Amino acid sequence: MKILVTGGAGFIGSHYVRRLLAAGDSPVTVLDKLTYAGNRANLPESDSRLTFVEGDITDTSLLADLLPGHDAVVHFAAESHVDRSLQGASDFVLTNVLGSQTVFDACLRAGIERVVHVSTDEVYGSIPKGSSVEEDPLLPNSPYAASKAGSDLLARSYFRSHGLPVMVTRCSNNYGPYQHPEKVIPLFVTRLLTGGRVPLYGDGLNVRHWLHVDDHCRALQLVLEQGTPGQIYNIGGGPELSNVELTGRLLELCGADESQIEYVADRKAHDLRYSVDYSKIESELGYRPLKPFDDGIAEVVDWYRENRWWWDPAAGTVGGPSAGSAPLPTHQPN
């Protein structure tokens, strides 16, 4: 199976590509715009099975030339940071909505046999208790989440209207190595490892589930190989932690203390809690998360401790890891 991966130089996309390459001899094409969140260093420098193309998913001509000959597409490419979407939504609508429509249209024209559209639990909105199931209404509260909800609905429409064999996945918050330090775990870890302070929104009681990127990528491969076109699959796993609890874990692992926390004003429409019910993918495709959070988060802290060469340049785009005071709240958790 020859697979094209959009956004394959990003955090989750690059993990997925490395997993594909480790699993066998199938050729993989990565299409990535290499924005601030995409990094060619996330991928192998030299592998005869890997073709890297720098380009934009809104480029119709590029997709028309690139897609023929591929059997499947896994669509990661997206603008994904909530705070940036609050500052300006246009890039999110352009990439996440129009870009996804362009990808779906190109897949249809090229006769792609399997398409996985990677989405987020944020499309369900905040829920005070219980867990969201795939049939729940979409109630996004940020421009980022709304743009992803729009792309999910486009995927559904291409399946219903044109028969495009597309499947949608919606995952919990991911963590792992190679994650850009605008996100909460690498932001806090890189700050703490360099003696800086970490910004915590509001009272810190917002709750998220934390899914290791390896578990997410295993689930995506199950959906690609065995999922039913037209279906949605929630992908969850890991503990439910408030941001205060998560921060406490990171302080301990980094040898830091609470004096390095700086509470900052909460952001607009900050969803209190996300949680997805992933019993569908568990029962239909045999998925279950394997990485214990305590092991996974310790490994992540060690990775950032040992790979400053990778994250230091990226950290500079969010105000620098060792700043003595917290930045403006523009680089915080989803």
Secondary structure, 3 states (H helix, E strand, C coil): CCEEEECCCCHHHHHHHHHHHHHCCCCEEEEECCCCCCCHHHCCCCCCCEEEEECCCCCHHHHHHHCCCCCEEEECCCCCCHHHHHHCCHHHHHHHHHHHHHHHHHHHHHCCCEEEEEEEHHHHCCCCCCCECCCCCCCCCCHHHHHHHHHHHHHHHHHHHHCCCEEEEEECEEECCCCCCCCHHHHHHHHHHCCCCEEEECCCCCEEEEEEHHHHHHHHHHHHHHCCCCCEEEECCCCEEEHHHHHHHHHHHHCCCHHHEEEECCCCCCCCECCECCHHHHHHHCCCCCCCHHHHHHHHHHHHHHCHHHHHHHHHHHCCCCCCCCCCCCCCCC
